[in-house]
Amino acid sequence: MTLQQLKYAVAVADTKNITEAARRVFISQPSLTASLHELENEMGISIFSRTNKGVSITNEGDDFLAHARQILEQAALLEEKYKGGGGIKPIFSVSCQHYSFAVTAFVDVINEFGGADYDFTLRETQTHEIIEDVARLKSEVGVLYMSGKNEAVILKLLRKNNLVFEPLFTTPLHIFISETNPLAEKSIISLEDLKPYPYLTYEQGDFNSFYYGEEPLSAIDFECTKNIKVRDRATLFNLLIGLDGYTICSGVINHRLNGRNIISRPLDVKDKMTVGTITRKNMELSRYAKSYLSAIKKHVGTSKKTDPAIPL
């Protein structure tokens, strides 16, 4: 077993495609395939399952790759210390719901470790994909929320995938609206107030049920006849402004990244939501993941102290 073989295996795990992985590590596809077979034969396990649809990671492969990533991380640290920074290219990925503080923390990690050569990925994606990304080690950290209504389903999924949830903060529900929305004049918003306005939610693909939704209240929780689903945060914010729409959220927003024309107001309901991070159980995190978790806790704390719409 060599470090190069471990690097090949991780590349295949990240891309789920032999051809793309070979391109990433600059070798031919036959050479990569042969190297993986040698590694699996030496270890006595099947790391990958190969089908006509691509490559998937086996259960024993999940555990092997977790250790492989740790070994590559330690090798990079050794080379950085004794060879003056010529180590393995830093690789780190985060999958998250659409939270500006998650992006701000990611920026901090790049500023700390990026240097001249790195490969970092931030995926603002659907809830089910966040869980799958972390379970399959496509991302080292995930960021999502739980509430009293989806907690049982999400926790069951996390346990099934050997993941753990660490809360960042718990907050009453808020809405995001444009500063020009007529509701901006109110200090607290009722469900009745929302009826005339379009409700914007993030589309969840094949898992478009309430339990996977990014919004703690679904349209069935109150009478909502104007519903718009979107895929990205920029589109949602544009529609908040252009259509006087709203979305239900934590209320935490980074005005430096998102501007001051989107504001939050507390919602007059008893429900609360808890935003937190998910990681693989019993897995030693890389220095990038540790730095990210530290940064996201810092930015959440700062937002809650400085934004008057965020309850202490």
N, C-alpha and C positions, 0 to 999 in steps of 0.2 A: 504494500500500500504506500502510495506517495502523496505528497501534497498536491501534485498536479492532478492526480486521479480524483482527489476530493474536490478540487476546484471544478473539474469536469462534471462531477455528480451534482454539485450545487447549481451549476449553470443549467443543467437539464431540469432540475427541480424548479428553478425560477421561471424558465421559459415554457416548460411542458412540451418542448419540441426539440428533437435531436438536431434538425437542420439549423434552427435558430441558435441553439446552444453551441454548435460547432463554429458558427460564424462569430459568436461572442468571444470564444476562447481561441480563435484563430488557428483551428486545425480542420482537417477534412472530416466529413461525416463518418466514413468508414473507420478512421483512426479513433474518433471519439467513441463509436459503438464498441470497437474492440477493447478499448481501455476500460469501459464500463463493465464489459463481460469479465475481464480479468479481475477487476475489483470485486464484483459480486461472487465470482468463483473463489477468490482468496478469502473473503469474509464468510462465505457459506450462506449468503442470504440473497433474496431478490429485492433490490432497492426500488426498481421500477417495474411496472406492468405495461407492456407494449401492446397496443391495439391498432386497428386501422384508423381510429380517430385521434391517435396521438399517444402520449405518455402520461401515466398517472403514477403516484407514489404509493407503494404498499405500506401496510401498517408497520412492518419492521423497518422499511425504508425511512419512515418518519423519524423513528428513534435514531437511526444511523445518521441521517442528515443533520439532526440537531447537534450530535457530537461533532460531525464534520465541520459545521459552521464554527463551533467553539475552537476547534483545532486551528482552522484557518485564521481566526481572529487572533489567537495566541501567536501564531507564526508571524502575522503582520506586526504585532507588537514587538517581537524579537528583532525583526528586520529593521523596524523603525528605530529601535534603540541602538543597535550595533552597526547598522549600515547607513545611518544618517538619513533615514526617511525614504529609502528605496523599497519599502515593503509592498505587500499586496494592496491593490486598489481598494479603498474603503467602499463597502457595499452595505446599504441599509434601506429598509422599506417600511412604510407605515400605511395602513388602510384605515380610513375614518369616515364617519358621517360628516356632514357639511358644517364644520365648526371652524371659525376663524382663529381661535386660540390654538387649535391643532396645527394650523399652517404656521402661525408665528413661532411655535416651539420647533417646528421642522427647520425653519430659517435659522434658528439659533444653532442647531446641530451642524448645519452646513457651514456656518460661519466659524464654528469651533474646529471641525474636522475636515472640511472640504479640501483645502489646499489646491494643488494644481490638477489633481487627478482623482476623480471619485465617481461612484455610480449610485445615486440615491433616488428613491422613488416615493412619491406621495400619491396615494389613490383616494380621492373622495368618491366613494362608491356606495353600492347598495348594502343593506344590513347583512343579508345572507352572505354576500361576497366577503365582507369584512371578517366574519367568523371563519369562512373557508380559507381565506388568505392566511390568517394566523395559524390555523390548524395545519395547513399544508406548508407552512414556513415560507410562503410567498412574501409575507410581511412579518416582521418581528413583533410589532405592536399594533393593536387595533384600538379605535376610540368609538364608543357608542353609548347609548343611554338605555336605562331600564326604568319602568314605572310599575305601579301596582297592577296595571292591566296586561303588560307583556312580560313581566318578570319570570313567571313560571315557565313560559315557552323558551325564553332566551337562556335562562339558567340550565334548562334541560339540554339545549343545544351545546352550551359551553361544556357541561359535564361529559356529554357524548364525545366531544372533540378534544377532551383533556386540556381545557383552557380554564384560566382563572380571571375573575373580574375584580378590579381594584377601584373603588369609588374615588372620584375626584371632588365632586360636590353634589349636594342635593338642593334643589331650588323649586319654588312654586312656578307654575306655568306662566309664560309670557307670550306676547305676539311681537313679531317684527312687522313694522309698517313704514311707509315713507313719512318723512317729516311734514309733507304737505297733505297727508291723509286727514280728513275731518276728525278722525278718532284721536289724532295726535294731541288735541286739546284736552282730552280726558286723562286723569291720573290713574284710573283703573278701568279696564274694559270688561263688559259683560258679554255673555254669549248672544244675548239679544242684540247688542250693539253691532255684532259681526254679520248679522243676517244679510244686509244689503251688499256686502262686499265679496269679491272672489277669494276662495280659500286655495292657497298654493301649497302643494305637497310634492315631495320627492318620489318619483316613480321607482318601484321596486321590482320591475320585470316579472318573472315567473312566480315571485314570492310577494305579490302585491296584496298581502293581507294586513290587517291592522297590526298584528304582532311584529311584523318586520318594518312597519312604517317608521319614518324618522320623526313623525309628529305624535306627541302623546295623546292627542284627541283625534279620533277619526270623524268623518262626516256623519256617521250614524250616532255619534254622541250628542249631536245637536242638529237642528234643521239647517242644512247647508245645500243650497241648490246650484251654487256657482263653484265648480271644482276645476282646478287646473293642475295637471301633473307635469313636472319638469325633471330634467336630469342633472342640471348643474346650478351652482350657487349664483353665478353671474346672471343667468337667465331669470332665476327666481327674484333676485333683487331688482332687475329691470322691470319685471312685471309688478312688483310691489309699488314701484314708482309710476309706471305707465297706466296701471289699471286700478290704483288705490286698493290693491290686494293686501292680504295678510298671510302669515304662516305662524304656526304655534311652535314655540321653541323654549330654550332655557333662558333667553334674554341676555346672554353673554355675547358681546360682539367687540371686535377690535376695530375701532374707528380709524386707526392709522392705515389698516389694510382695506377697509370697506367704505371709508368715507363717513361723513356725518349726516348724509341724507337718509340713512336707514336708522330708525330708532326702535327701542323696545318699550313696551308698556305691560304691566302685570295684568293677568287675566283673573277675573273674579270667579275662580273655581277652587275646590279643595285639593285637587290632584297635584302631585309633585312628580318630579323626574330626577333621577340620579345619573349623572354622566360619569363615565369611568373608562379605564383602559383594560384591554384583555391581552394576555400573553400565554405562552405555552406553560403548562404546569411543570414544575421541577426542572426548568431549563435555565441555565446560566445565561443571562442577557449580555449582549455585546456592550462595549463602552458607548456605542452610538445610541443604543436603546436606553441605557441608563441615563445618558445625557438628555435624551428626549423626554423621558419621564420626569426628570428634574425640571426641565424647561417648561413642560406643560403645566406642572403644578404651580410654578412661579407665575405664569401668565394668567392662569385661572384666578389665582389669589389677587393679582394686580387688577384684573377686570372687575372683580367683585368689590374691591375697595374703592375704585375710581368711578365706576359707572353708577349713577344714582338710581338707575332702573333695576339694579341687581340687589336683592335683599341680602343683608349681612347674616 
